[in-house]
Amino acid sequence: MKKNVFLVLMLFFVFTACNRDDLQNTPADMEITQKDPLSAKQINEKINETIRTKGRFSWKESSDHFVWSAIFQGNKIASIGFGSSFDRSQTPDSKSIEADILKVIEQYEGKSDRIVLSSDPYLNQMDVAIEKQETVIALRKMKNIRYVEPADYCYFENERKLNGTAKSSSSSSGCGFESTALSASDYTTVTPNAKAPWSFAKHNIINAWSYSTGAGITIGVIDSGVSSEQSLLGSSFNNGLSSGRTISKNGVYVDSIWPWSTGYDGSADQCGHGTSMASAMAAPRNNMGQPVGVAYNANLVTYRAASNVVLDGYHEQNGVKIAFTELGNNNSVKIISMSMGHIFSVGKIEDGVKYAYSKGKLIFCAGGTSTSFTNFVGVIFPAWMAETQAVTGVKENTSNQKCDVCHSGAEIDFTYQMERASGNSIPVMSYYNGQTDYVGGSSVATASTAGIAALVWSKNLSWTRDQVLNKMRQSATYYPTPNSDYGYGNINVLQAVQ
């Protein structure tokens, strides 16, 4: 199956901190039992062992030496969350707390320049350059510190180097520019000349269009961007029966291996994954013989936040954080969809998700899609978060048989049928005009479910997020008692919009 999203796991991220009164040691007095950092191999082995034995890994629950080792092996860049809340506007003393943190870093690092890489304008979060283990120990003792974690430790890249697992391959990264002729059995033609994917009938989406088409609702898409070569997701976004809507494309990704590099590389998809997701949720009901999206009259605000779906490294994680905060501040956006993730929690992304949620956004995240070495994990981050709706893909005519590479688990909220007995998945528009392809995994399940949410909200424009969510639940297979691994199951969209 093409473009199966390689995402991976979950983790709980518990905020704790010690009292700053404990910070009495000077650099000269602080005892360091392990002076040399662990190797990347040792770090990855410990992470994998923890996931296999405990089900999850958290930097918060790791030792000072382990956290420092990962910071040291990750370009010596740390991410710090501080204050009593993730929201800077809710923390009157955020500036003074930040100043105290910098004083501690200056004290233990013995320098006062080239420390801060970034200080988030909306979140109580900053990225700093740290080299010494003493600094990490001192910071983690401060009472206003929520987390200290590596900001540029590349777990997947290290797996690739150590074990030959290719992050950059289509099977793992979710990328690909392929085009495939669609089987006639995988779609039906609807007016004016669009191809409705086979899954639409399974979820009663075509009949639901008599009640709602997504008009008046804006979906934010956090992914690899949208192709500049696909006019139906550009200048012809209002082709056919799609009209009066807009698509806005943004880029917040810095294409560099160096965390101190600046300058976004634009909004254009250079992977192919983001284009497929935008197509699945909101491609126009066109007259050009191309696949149509679930909410074909919804607006889109797309973000190129990462190079692919594996959020590994400083700029990808930072881009996703920025996308969540900007979408949170965009009053026109009701829904956010992200089909990307990581094998463990990332503090700054967690803060970004919570920020967007606090602004009333309904957030859908992919439950996880894996191939070889990551198939031991459950629901991935950030889909496991309480603030998100986790979605996974299931086989045709089922609500409890996950696709061959999809994840399942207690955190799943909804499912979407995306895998046929033939092995074919969901027809979408490809990267280039006039070309089609298939896309699968929990990625397309998530994008499609975000489109369903837009249909429900469009039918009831005055509703709140919770009202929309409750209607989706009430229209799903397992309501009112969620399945232990598949949540509420498949949504009957016609029922949801009536």
LOPAZA-336312 format. One record per residue (C-alpha): x, y, z; residue in one letter. Coordinates in steps of 0.2 Angstrom, whole numbers, plus 5000, padded with zeros to 4 digits. Example, Ala and Ser with C-alpha at 12.3 -4.5 7.8 and 13.67 -1.06 7.14 Angstrom:
<pts>
506249785039A/506849955036S/
</pts>
This chain:
<pts>
500050005000M/500750174995K/501050315006K/500650225022N/501150355035V/502550295046F/501950375062L/502350295078V/501750295096L/501150395111M/501750435128L/501050525143F/501950685147F/501750725166V/502250905172F/503150905188T/504451015196A/505551035211C/505651195221N/506851325216R/507451335235D/508251165231D/509451255219L/510851285231Q/512251195223N/513551295214T/514351215198P/515951175208A/514951085222D/513750985211M/514150805210E/514150715194I/514150535195T/514150505176Q/515250625166K/515250555149D/513650565138P/512850405132L/512950365114S/511550385102A/511550195101K/511350185120Q/509950315120I/508950235106N/509150065114E/508450125131K/507050215122I/506550055113N/506749955129E/505650065139T/504250065125I/504249885124R/504149855143T/503150005149K/502150045133G/502850225132R/504350325135F/504450505142S/505950625144W/505050685160K/505250515168E/507150495163S/508650535173S/509650695172D/511050605164H/509950525151F/509150695146V/510750785146W/511550645135S/510150665122A/510350855122I/512150835120F/511950715105Q/510650825098G/511650975093N/511651035112K/509951115110I/508651095124A/506751135124S/506151215140I/504351225146G/504051345160F/502651425171G/501151355178S/500251355161S/500751325143F/499951495139D/501051645140R/499551755141S/498951665157Q/500551685166T/500851865171P/502651835177D/503251735162S/504551865158K/505351855175S/505251665175I/506151665158E/507451785165A/507751675180D/508051525168I/509251615158L/510251665174K/510351485179V/510951445162I/512251585162E/512851525179Q/513151345175Y/513651365157E/514851515161G/514251625146K/512951745143S/512851755124D/512151635110R/511051545123I/509251575116V/508751505099L/506951555101S/505651615114S/503851575109D/502751725109P/501151625114Y/501851485124L/502851475139N/504251385129Q/505951425124M/507451335115D/509151355122V/510951305119A/511551195133I/513151095134E/513451045153K/512550915163Q/512651025178E/511451155169T/510151015165V/510150965183I/509951135190A/508551175177L/507551025182R/507651075200K/506851245197M/505051255203K/504351345188N/505051215175I/503751105167R/504951005156Y/506751005150V/507050895135E/508150875120P/507550995105A/508550915091D/508850725096Y/508450635080C/507850465086Y/507250405068F/508850465060E/509850375073N/508850215070E/509250225052R/511050245055K/511150115068L/509949985061N/509750025042G/507950085044T/507650215031A/506750365037K/506750445019S/505950305010S/504150315005S/503650175016S/504150265032S/504050445028S/502350445019G/503150535004C/502950494986G/502450574969F/501750424961E/500250424950S/499150264948T/497650234937A/496150204948L/495150044946S/493350074941A/492749974956S/493550094968D/492450244964Y/490750304958T/490550454946T/489550594953V/489050764945T/489750854936P/491150724933N/492050684949A/492550524956K/491850484974A/492950354983P/492150184987W/492350235006S/491050375004F/489650245001A/490250145016K/490050305027H/488550365019N/489450525013I/488650544996I/486850545003N/487450665017A/487850795004W/486050835002S/486150915019Y/487850985020S/489451005009T/490551095022G/490151265016A/490651405029G/491851295038I/493751315038T/494951165041I/496751195046G/497951055039V/499651035047I/500650925035D/502050935022S/501151075012G/500051064996V/500751044979S/500951194968S/500751084953E/498951034958Q/497751174952S/496251094959L/497051134976L/497551304970G/496751414956S/495351294952S/494951254970F/493151314966N/492951204951N/491351114947G/490051114961L/491351184973S/491151374975S/491351524986G/492751454996R/494651484999T/496251395001I/497651475010S/499451405010K/500751435023N/502551375026G/503351375043V/504651245040Y/506551275039V/507451155028D/509051135037S/509951005048I/510551155059W/509351215072P/510051395072W/509651405053S/508151525049T/507051555034G/505551455029Y/505651365013D/503851405007G/502151325007S/502351204993A/502351014996D/503950934993Q/503350764999C/501650724992G/500850675008H/500050845012G/499350854995T/498450684997S/497750735014M/497050905007A/496250804993S/495450675004A/494650805015M/494150945003A/494550914985A/493251004974P/491750914967R/492550944950N/492150924932N/493850854927M/493650664932G/494650684948Q/494250614965P/493250724976V/493550764995G/492350735009V/491950915012A/492050984995Y/491451154999N/492551185015A/493951315016N/495651255019L/497151335028V/498651225025T/500351225033Y/501951155027R/502651115044A/503850975041A/504750885027S/503750725030N/502650635043V/504050585055V/504250735066L/506050705069D/507250845073G/507151025078Y/506351115063H/505050985060E/504450995078Q/504651185079N/503651195063G/502251095070V/502151195086K/502051355076I/500751285065A/499651245080F/499851415088T/499451505072E/497951405068L/497451425086G/497451615084N/496551605067N/494751635072N/494051575055S/494751395058V/493651275067K/494451105064I/496351055063I/496950895055S/498650825057M/499250655050S/500950665057M/501750615074G/503150545084H/503650395094I/503650495110F/502950655117S/503750825112V/503450955125G/503351105113K/502051015102I/501050965117E/500951145122D/500451195104G/499051065104V/498451125121K/498451305115Y/497451275099A/496251165110Y/496051315122S/495451415107K/494051305104G/494751205089K/494251025086L/495850925083I/496050765073F/497650665074C/498250505066A/498250355077G/499850285069G/500350195054T/501950085054S/502949955044T/504449865051S/505349915066F/503950025074T/502549905073N/502649865092F/501950035097V/500150085101G/499250255097V/500550385093I/500950565099F/500050685099P/498450575095A/498450505112W/498250675120M/496550705128A/496450865118E/496450775101T/495250645092Q/496350495087A/495850415071V/496350245063T/496050155048G/495049995047V/494649865033K/493049875022E/491449825031N/492249825048T/492449945063S/493649835073N/494849765060Q/496249885058K/497149905042C/498749805039D/499849945045V/498750045056C/498850065075H/497450035087S/497250065106G/496250135120A/496550315114E/495750285097I/494150395095D/493550355078F/493850235063T/493650255044Y/493550115031Q/495050135020M/495749965015E/494849845003R/495049655001A/495949694985S/497249794995G/496749964987N/496450104998S/495750284995I/495750364978P/496450544979V/497150674967M/499050654965S/500350784965Y/500150834947Y/498650894937N/497650754930G/498450614940Q/497650504953T/498350394966D/497850284981Y/498350334999V/498050235015G/498450215033G/497850315048S/498350465038S/496950465026V/495750405039A/496150555049T/495950685035A/494350605030S/493650615047T/494150795048A/493050815032G/491650735041I/491750855055A/491650995043A/490050925036L/489250915053V/489851085058W/489251165042S/487551095045K/487551175062N/488551335061L/488151395078S/488651235087W/490151225098T/491551095096R/490750985109D/489150985101Q/489950935084V/490950795093L/489450725102N/488450715086K/489850625077M/489950505092R/488050475092Q/488150425074S/489550305075A/489550115077T/489850085095Y/488950235103Y/488650245118P/489950125124T/491650145114P/492549995109N/494149965119S/495349985104D/494250075091Y/493350205100G/491650245093Y/492050165077G/491450215059N/490350365057I/488650365048N/488850535040V/487050545034L/486450515051Q/487650645058A/487050785047V/485150745049Q/
</pts>
